[in-house]
């Protein structure tokens, strides 16, 4: 398959899944919260997403006069760019990935560390104190959780024979999925990834109970839509990454194609992240940071140490 | 020479020039980030993907983030007159001399040894790691000690005195609580 064709398919697929996530999330949340959810527009409310999109496209796109115009416009595009770029290294099936690079995992980390700028610049450019507080929280939260995210991934890299290539990581899980030998790493990665995409319960940068809407208080119309869709793309991204790194990627029983197994596992994790939002309250900001530095950092370091020791002992 | 190398180096140079001429601190930092990404692309095209990606993770992602964070917290608002006085010719002389020295050293070394142009072997993360923990072990350890000193210093500066407003707990006031 030509590379341009694959890129087009991946982009189309990811954006469709992100849009579908909006509907899936609202229906699943209502199921778990014992209410009906959107069920008026079309059969089972399935036209709710197109209706929302029409609304968000036609809404007045207002830039506050006190905002820093250029940075205000750039900020929402950053989250879209970095999350969509990260899909370049996700192996959907054997031979169906955009690039098979030997620094793929590091590329994912680099993109997620650049994603912080979206939150920070949006909050700063809005010139609004609630936005600024949200941006500061976002910066501190995402920079610290990036550390544990990177460290928790090193166990996976070691098990794949020291390779950062996503294809080789999937192929190294033929005997056993990484989630079994790397359970602590998986849990830390899951927490850090949810924190990194600032989803509930870790949506402290936009804590609506305290900060109006946090860093995107001043945003409206399609710019708000980009933050909104960017969040759903990043849920899809972290689900796909978790599946690739810890749950064997496309591997599965042979009666269904590898692509199906990848998508099936990814949707299970998307549903799991939605369940997290439905069931957990938001932690206080200082508690959240303390847990990160005092518990997750030592555990991830010990995890690296033990994994390396066992691998060295085995030879 | 690679066309990608030329394009990314032009981007890096223009972004650096914009970074030092902006009056708005956050805008300057954003151009510096673009410049770092340009440098990262240059490293990638000459066959150092690991160094390139670390440039983005460490410099563009973490260090520049802290810069932006600090500037945001300080909320700098400098009047234009004040700014002009600070950036007069006198303040430029010393950095200009240092920059000229560095530039001439670079030019001389490139002219003497043009072999860098043919540097097209790809250096993988494994090679870097192997060198770091064998040949360059001592500098790595020294850097580690330096960072440890920085952490201890930050801990010392960042500690706060615990305030107990309750009168029964007043005698505990001398204890320190860390953030």
Interface residues (C-beta under 8 A of the other chain):
Chain A: X68 X70 X71 X101 X102 X103 X106 X107 X109 X110 X113 X114 X116 X117 X120 X121 X123 X124 X132 X135 X136 X139 X140 X143 X146 X150 X162 X164 X286
Chain B: X24 X26 X27 X30 X33 X49 X50 X53 X54 X56 X57 X60 X61 X62 X65 X66 X68 X69 X72 X73 X124 X125 X126 X129 X179
